[in-house]
Amino acid sequence: AERDLSRMEEMGYNIVRIMPETCGATGCITGLSGGVRDDYIDNLVDFIGRAKSHGIYTWIASNTLPDVGRYIAVAHGADNEEFSSANSEFLTSAGLAAYESYFTDMITALIDRDAPFDYIFSYSLRQEHSFDSAAPPLSLTTGSVVTANGLTYDMGDAGDRMRMVD
């Protein structure tokens, strides 16, 4: 990382984007049973500090919820015939609660370690956002659903499905 950051500084870069949780394995930012891992956050703080020493801001970008641990379990704990797949993460209260908990835990852990927040450029809660059109509710053609915003959408109406996604 140090070599790459030095090279980036030489080339005039001033922001680096990192995706800490896209590991897809138990070496992830989360453990199998809990929230964010202390050793992972320690490494994240170290990286942000190294980037800062090169005058480079860090952009912490989430590609998804971590593949293991409680956050993904919360988001999909309410999967049913009305909501499943990535749609659960964006359209249900459980999905929104999972993202809120994940980022709250991550940022609290960074605060606890005195991370150099002056060199955190931004956070992306979910980059490359997409819905799963083959999963409910987008795959439904009848009935109605109530999403996290409390509004009801008619799945038999293509315009209503689009308003739900918007």
C-alpha positions in Angstrom: 0.0 0.0 0.0 2.8 2.4 0.9 4.5 1.9 -2.5 1.2 2.4 -4.3 0.3 5.5 -2.4 3.8 6.9 -3.0 3.4 6.3 -6.8 -0.1 7.9 -6.7 1.3 10.9 -4.9 4.0 11.2 -7.6 1.3 11.0 -10.3 -0.7 13.8 -8.7 -3.6 11.8 -7.4 -5.4 13.2 -4.4 -8.2 10.6 -3.7 -8.1 6.9 -3.4 -11.3 4.8 -3.3 -11.3 1.7 -1.2 -14.0 -1.0 -0.8 -13.3 -2.6 2.6 -16.0 -5.3 2.6 -15.9 -6.8 -0.8 -13.9 -9.8 0.2 -16.7 -12.5 0.1 -15.0 -14.5 2.8 -14.4 -14.7 6.5 -11.4 -12.3 6.2 -14.0 -9.6 5.6 -14.6 -6.4 7.6 -17.1 -8.5 9.6 -16.8 -11.8 11.4 -19.2 -14.7 11.1 -21.2 -13.7 14.2 -20.9 -10.1 14.8 -20.2 -6.6 13.6 -17.1 -5.0 12.3 -13.8 -6.6 13.2 -11.3 -4.7 15.4 -8.3 -5.8 13.4 -9.9 -4.9 10.1 -10.7 -1.4 11.4 -7.2 -1.0 12.8 -5.9 -1.7 9.2 -8.4 0.7 7.8 -7.2 3.5 10.1 -3.6 2.6 9.3 -4.3 2.9 5.6 -6.2 6.2 5.9 -3.2 7.6 7.9 -0.7 6.4 5.2 -2.9 8.0 2.5 -3.0 11.2 4.5 0.8 11.2 4.8 0.9 11.3 1.0 -1.7 14.1 0.8 -4.3 11.6 -0.5 -7.9 11.6 0.7 -9.7 8.3 1.2 -13.2 7.5 -0.2 -14.7 4.6 1.6 -17.1 2.9 -0.8 -19.4 0.1 0.0 -20.1 -2.3 -2.8 -22.7 -4.1 -0.8 -23.3 -5.2 2.8 -20.7 -7.6 4.0 -21.3 -11.1 2.8 -21.1 -12.6 6.3 -22.3 -11.5 9.8 -25.3 -9.8 11.2 -25.8 -7.0 8.7 -26.7 -9.2 5.8 -28.7 -11.4 8.1 -30.8 -8.4 9.2 -31.3 -7.2 5.7 -32.5 -10.6 4.5 -34.2 -11.7 7.7 -37.5 -10.4 6.3 -37.2 -12.0 2.8 -40.6 -13.4 1.8 -42.9 -13.6 -1.3 -43.0 -9.8 -1.5 -39.3 -9.0 -1.1 -36.1 -10.9 -1.8 -32.6 -10.6 -3.2 -31.0 -7.2 -3.4 -34.5 -5.7 -3.4 -34.7 -6.5 0.3 -31.7 -4.4 1.0 -33.2 -1.2 -0.7 -36.9 -1.5 -0.3 -37.5 -2.8 3.2 -37.1 -1.3 6.7 -34.9 -4.3 7.6 -32.5 -3.5 4.7 -32.3 0.2 5.6 -31.7 -0.8 9.2 -28.9 -3.1 8.1 -27.1 -0.3 6.2 -27.6 2.1 9.1 -26.2 -0.3 11.6 -23.2 -1.2 9.4 -22.1 2.3 8.7 -22.8 3.4 12.3 -20.6 0.6 13.6 -17.9 1.3 11.1 -17.8 5.0 11.8 -18.0 4.6 15.5 -15.1 2.2 15.3 -13.1 4.8 13.3 -13.9 7.4 15.9 -12.8 5.1 18.7 -9.4 4.8 17.0 -9.0 8.5 16.3 -9.0 7.9 12.6 -7.8 10.9 10.5 -11.3 12.1 9.5 -9.8 15.2 7.9 -8.6 12.9 5.2 -11.8 10.9 4.6 -13.2 12.4 1.5 -16.6 10.7 1.5 -18.5 7.5 2.0 -20.6 5.7 -0.6 -23.3 3.7 1.1 -23.8 1.6 -2.0 -22.1 2.1 -5.3 -23.2 0.6 -8.5 -26.7 0.3 -7.1 -29.0 -2.1 -8.9 -32.3 -3.9 -8.3 -33.0 -7.5 -9.2 -35.9 -7.5 -11.7 -36.2 -11.3 -11.5 -37.0 -11.1 -7.7 -40.0 -9.8 -5.8 -41.4 -7.2 -5.8 -40.1 -6.3 -9.3 -41.0 -9.8 -10.6 -44.6 -9.5 -9.3 -47.3 -8.5 -11.8 -50.3 -8.4 -9.3 -50.9 -7.3 -5.8 -49.4 -4.4 -3.9 -46.5 -3.9 -1.6 -45.6 -1.4 1.1 -41.9 -0.4 1.1 -39.7 1.2 3.8 -41.0 4.7 2.9 -44.4 3.6 4.0 -46.0 4.0 0.6 -48.0 1.3 -1.2 -47.2 0.4 -4.8 -49.4 -1.6 -7.2 -47.3 -4.3 -8.9 -49.8 -4.6 -11.7 -49.0 -1.0 -12.8 -45.7 -0.6 -14.5 -45.7 3.1 -13.6 -46.1 2.3 -10.0 -43.2 -0.2 -10.1 -41.0 2.5 -11.6 -42.1 5.0 -9.0 -41.2 2.4 -6.3 -37.7 2.0 -7.8 -37.2 5.8 -8.1 
